[in-house]
Amino acid sequence: MQLQEVIYGLKIISRSGLVQLPVSGIAYDSRKVQAGYLFVAIVGTQSDGHDFIEKAISLGASVIVCETLPTQIQDNISYLQVENSGEALGILACNYFGNPSKDLKLVGITGTNGKTTIATLLFQLFTQLGNKVGLISTVQNQIIDTIVPSTHTTPDPLMLNELLVQMVDAGCEYVFMEVSSHAVVQHRITGLSFTGAVFSNITHDHLDFHKTFDAYLKAKKKFFDDLPKTAFALVNLDDKNGKVMLQNTNAHQKTYALKQMADYQAKVLDNAFSGLQLLIDHLEVYFKMIGSFNAYNLLAVYATALLLEQDKMKVLTVLSSLKGAEGRFDYRVSASGVIGIVDYAHTPDAIQNVLNTIGDIRKGTEKVITVIGCGGDRDKSKRPVMASVACDWSDKVILTSDNPRTEDPAEIIKNMEAGVSPSNQKKCISIVDRKEAIKTACHLAQSGDILLIAGKGHEKYQEIMGQRQHFDDMEILLDQFNLMN
């Protein structure tokens, strides 16, 4: 592809060198540069791409896109100075791969909780409705029936556009993708053409990255601010920040809610381990999923499907048979009658939602035993809050490791222990080894008790000092259930 085509729409401050020359690829990691590549120098959190411009040129880069021009300019190299290299990379990636999002009905889902479930349900729903569908999510990426491993909630612009090209080539018409707040701030979705956007909720999370809740909120809001007039913006009106998302958007504004008047409404009629019964658009429908938080997820999916012009009755019929995403209120029952639940909940609000759901379902005599940890190298302020919520809503709590990463897991647990009130200390114990914590919880449980293992959900690893070791909460739970038989 010619450089002039690749840089279309780019806001260039200054330029030097040839304009008409071929570009054989794009890289922002100098180690991936090959002959004829365009190298984008990005200022990152760990390193500055500007420090690797000379290395990129030595490996064959013929075009450099940067925010600050190097002191020594080479005559045979084209230099393009831009205000923001991250934003430029998004535009360049879209152009280089032929703007594949324009050939798809692309819907982005954002929010603190519910993104994965909503995206996965939409993928399952539209597939069963007879469509060819793509999925980009935390758990996995999927092109119709081909699974592509997922490394980030939202991939970088190059990976993302390459994935979208593969979806177009496979004949996909719809793509449902999670849009993280990091992705918005880091311009991973810049240049994409969205058909619609869905907002689930926003609570305390990712403050290690965003620093303040206001910055986190603005990151979510920017996704909606940038939507075109042709798109729809669907928000949860029961979340107080739902209306905030709509303040500056040009998209068609739509709302959903359980507790107030909205464009799409539902009411929980029954909530049990057997499933949810909802009154949705004046119809009583039974769903296999559990909990009021899933009532919101189901309603968001229903509303999105109707906004994408699907048949109402066909949508409800298929939705009533779906089970949701792996590791989201994923429960099993042992032969002795102990109910074990594995859930990805890793924020105070998510823990509260899961335990509230358990509280709504329990009959009152069974114990709730919660195993919970907090990730290392992440927002430390939520650690005591999560422990406090777990203790307030459980009969027994075991504080343990999650993904400690580069932190001492014992220190993370100490941070959590600070949130345990004196009245709750008797019900709380700390076990650093997560496997031992799960085993202990299973030994404490008796018939009818409810065991919640929170924090990791679908993850099949534990990250310790840069190394990912195999670890599966559900696998360990089922092993213990077998030993209890």
N, C-alpha and C positions, 0 to 999 in steps of 0.2 A: 504494500500500500504506500502511496506517496505521502510525504510529510504534510503537504497542504491539506490532504483529506483527514489525516490523523489529528491535526490541531484545529479543525473547524470548531468555532464557537469558544475557543480559548481566549481569555483576556490576557493579552501579552503587553507587558510594560516596555520591554525593549527586546530587540532581536539582532543577531549577527550571523553571518554565514549563509550557506545555500538554503533556498526555499524548496526547490524542486530536487528532491532526492528520495530514494526508497527507504522505507522503515521496515525492517524484518522482524521486529518484536519490541516489546516494552518491558522494562524492569525498574523496580525501585530498590531492589537488593543488588548491589554491585556484583555479588558473586554469581548472579544469574545472567549477567550481560554476555551477549555474543556479538559477532560481527554484524554491523548495520543496525544495532539496537538504539532505541531512544531510552535514555536513562533519566528518571525523575528523582531529583534530590529532595527528600522529605525530612523535615525536622521531627524526629520521633521522641518518644519518652525515654528511650535507652541510648539512642545514637542519632547523629546528624548526618543525613545523606550527603550533605555538601562536603563532608570530609572524605568522601569516597569518589568524588568526580574524576580525579586523575586515574584512579584504579579502573573505573568504568571505561574511560577512554582507552586505557592500555589493553582492555579486554575486547575492544572493538566498537564501543559506542560511538555513533556519528552525530547524535543529537543529544544535547543536555537541556533539561527543563529544570530551572532552579529559582529560588527566591532571591539569592544573592549571587551575583556573578563572581567567578573566581578571579583572582588578581592577574593570573596569566591566561590569556585567551589564545587558543590554537587556531590558526587560519583554516585548517581543514575540518573544523568542527562547527556545527550550528548550535548556537546558544539561544535559548528562549527564557527570558526572565518573567516570572509571574508573581502575583501577590501571595498566592497560597498554593504550594506544590501538591498538597493533599487533594484539594479541590480539582486541581488540574489533572491529577491522575485519574479521577473519576470520569472526567470528560474525555480524556485521551483513550481510556479503556473502552468506553462506550463506542467511540468512533472507530477504533481499531477493529473491534469485533462486529462492526456493522449495526450497532444499536439494536441488539436482539430483543430488548424489552418492548420495542414498538410493534413487534410481531406477536406479542403475547398479551393476554389479559392478566396483568401482574397486580396482585393484592398484597400489601404489606400489613403485618400485624405487630403492634407495639404495645408496651405496657410492662409493669413490673412482674405481674403474675398472669398466667393464662396464655401467653404467646404460643408456646409449643402445642398445647392442647387444641387451641383454635385452629392453628395452621394444619395440624395433623388431621383433625376432624374434617376440615374443608377438603384436604387432599383425598381422604377416604370417601367423603360424600360425593364429590364431583367425579371420582373414579367410578363409583357404583352407579352414578347417573349416566355412565357411558362415555365419559370424556377422557382424553389423554391429558394427564396432569403432571406438573412438576411440584416438588416440595423442597424448600430450603429451611432447615430448622436446626435447633440445638442438638436433637437426638441424631438425625441423619438427613442427608439430602437424597432425593429420589427423583428419577426420571422415568415416569410411568412405573414399570416394575423393576427397574435397575437401581440398586442402592449405591450411593456414593458416600463414603465416610465424611463426617462433619468434623471440622476442627474449630470453627467459631460459630457463634449464633448467626452472624452475618459475615460471609467471606469478604476478603479484600476485593477491590474493584476488578482486578485482572481475573482472579479466580471466579468471581461472581458473573462477569460477562461471558467468560468461557463456558461456565455452567449453563447460562441462559441460551447460548448458541447451541449447545448440545440438546437442550430441551426443544428449541425451535426445529432443529434437524430431525428430532425424534417425532415431530408432529404434535407436540403439546400445544394446547390452546390456552390453558389456565396454569398459572404458577402462584402458589401461596408461600410467602416467605416471612420469617420473623425478622423484624427490624429492631435491633438493639439501640440503646442510646449512644453507645460507643460508636456504632456504625454511622450514626447521623453526624456526630461531632468530628469523626475521622474521615468524613466524606466518602465512605464506602458505597453509598447509594447515590452519590451525585451523578446526574446525567441520566438516570433511569426514568422510564415513563411508566407511572403507576396508573392503573385503572381505578384503584381504590385503596383506602387505608382504614384500619380498625384500631381503636384504642380500648384496651380492656380496663386498666386501672393504673394508678401510680402510688407507690408507698416507698418507705425508707429503703434505699438500696444503692449500691455503686457510688457511695460518697467518697470512697478511696480514690476514685477516678474524677468525679465531677466536683468534689470538695463541698458543695452546698446543694441542698435540696432544690433551690431555685434554679441552679445551673442544670440539674438533672431534669427538672420540669421543662426548661427551655429547650433542651435537647430533644425531648419527645415532641414538643410543640413545633419545632422547626420542620419535622417531617410533614406535619399537616400544613404549615405555612407555605411549603414549597409545592404543594399539590396543584395540578392544572385545573382549569374550569371543567374539563371533561370528566374528572374523577369524582368519586364519592368519598366522603369522610364520615365514618360511622363511629360514634363514641358512646361509652357507657355513661348515661346521665346520672346514675346513682353514685358515681365517683364525683366528688366535688370539683375535680379538675377536668371533668369531661367537657364542660362548656369552655374552659380555657383553651383546649385544643382547637376549638372552632373559631376563636376570636379573629384570626387573620387569614383564614383559609379561603381560597377561591373555589374550592370544591363544593359539590352538592352536600349539604349538611343533613345527616340523619342520626337518630338517637335510638338507644335501646335501654330498657330498665326493668327491674322487678318491683321497685318501690314507688314509682311515680309515673305520670303520664309521659309517654314517649312514642316515637313512630312505630317501634316494635316492643311489645310488652309480653311478659309472662308472669305467672304466679306459681309458687311451689305448693302443690296440694299434698304431696306425701314424699318423705325422704327416709329411705331405709337402705340396708345393705343389699337389698334386692334391686334397688334402683330409685329413680326419681319419677314422680308423676307431676307433670306441669300442665297448667292451663295456658296455652300459647295461642294467641290470636283466636280466642274463644273456642279452642279445641282442647280436649283433655288427651294428653299424649304421655305414654309411658316410655322412659328412657333407661338404658342399662347403666348409665353413669350415676355417680353418687355425689351428693353435697350441693349446697346452695351456690358455691363458687362455680360448680359445673353447670348449674342452671344458667348463670351468666354466660359461660363459654358456649353452651348450646344455643342460647338466644342470639349471641353474636354470629355464630355460624349460620343460623337460620336467616337472620337479617341480611348477611352478606350474600347468601345464595339467592334471595329474592331480589336484591339489588343487581345481581348478575343475571336476572331474568329467568330464574329456574322455576319450575312448577311447584307451587306450595305443597300440595299433597304428596308429591313424589319426594320432596325434600324431607318432610316430616316422617314419612315411611322409612326412608333409608336412615335418617338420623336416629330413629328409635332403636336401631339394631347395632349402632356403633359403640365401641368401648373406649375410645380415646387413646392417648399416648402412653407409651411404656414409662413406668416409674412415676406416674401421676395417680395417686390414690389407688395404687396397684395392690390388691389384697388377696390373701389366701387364708384358708381355714385348715388348721391341723386336725388330725383324727381325734384328738382330745377336746376339740372345740375352741382352741385359742385362735383369735382372728389377728393375723399379721398384716400390716399395711406398710408398703414402701412408697415414700413420696419424696419428690425433689425439693419440697419446701425448704428454702434457705434464707428467708427473710422473716422478720417479726410478723408481718401481715400474713404471709403464706402459712406460717406455723399456726397463727391464730385461726385462719380459715379452716385448716385441716382439723384442728382440735375442736373448733366449734361444730363442724360437721359430725365428728365422732360424738360430741356431747348431745347433738340433736337425735342421733340414732340410738345411743346406748339406753338401756332400760333402767339403769340406776344402780344395779347391784354389782356389775362387773367393774374391774379395775382398768384404768388406762395407764399403760406403761410406755413412756416415751424415751427413745434413744436419739440424742441430738448432739451435733457438733457444729463448729464454725470453721470456714476456710481460712487458711493463712494468707498473708500478704494482701488482704482485702480489708474493707471497712471495719475497723475495730469497734466503732461506737455501737454497732448493732448486736455485739456479742452478749453483753449483760441483758439487753432487752429480750433477746431470743430465749435465754435461759429463764428469765422471769416469766415470760408468756408460757413456756413449757411447764414450769412448776405450778403456775396458777391454774392450769387447765388439765393437769395430770395427777394421778394418784402416786406415781413413782416416776422419777426422771433419772436417766443415766447420761451424764455429760461425757462426751468422748471426742475423738478426732474426726475430722472430715477430710479435707485435703490440706494438710498443714503447710505444704509447699516448703518455703525456706524458713518458716518459723518453728520454734519449739512447741510441739503440741501441748505440753504441760502448761506453758505460759498462756496459750490460747484458752485452755480450760479455766485457768485462773481468772482471765478476763470475763469469762462467762459466769463463774462463781460469784463475781461481784454483784450480779443481778439477782442472786437468790436471797430472798428476804429471810429474816430469822425464823419466821413461822413456817417457811418451806424447807429449811435446811434438813429436817429429819427425813423428808421424802426424796432427797437428792443425793446421789453418789457420783463419784468421778472415776472413770476407767479409761486410761489413755488409749489402750489398744481397742480399736473399733470392733474387731471380730469378737474379742472377749466381752465387750459391752453388749453386743447382740446376743451372744450365748447366755450371758447373765440374765438379760431381760427375758429370754425364753424360759430359763429355769424358774424365774420368779412368777411367770404367768400360769394361771390355772384356767380350767375350762370356762369359756365365756369371756375371759379377759381380752382386752384389745391392746395390741402391741403396735406402736407407731415407730418406724425407723425413718427418720427424717434427714434430708440434706443432700443425698446423692442420687436418689431416684434411678434413672436409666444408666448412670455412669458405671462403667465396668473397670474402673481403676481407682487407685488412691495415689495422689501425687505427693512424694516426700523428697525434699532436697533435689528437685529437678528430675527425679526419676518417677515414671509411672509404673506402678506395680498392679497386677491384676487384683481387683477387689469388686465384688458384686454383692450388694446388700441382700437382694432377693435370693441369690444362690446360697448364701450363708443361712438366711432365714429358713429356707426349705430343707437344708441339711439338718438344721436343729429340729425342725418339725418331724423329720423322718426318725430322728433319734428319740423323740418324745413318744412315738407310736408304740 
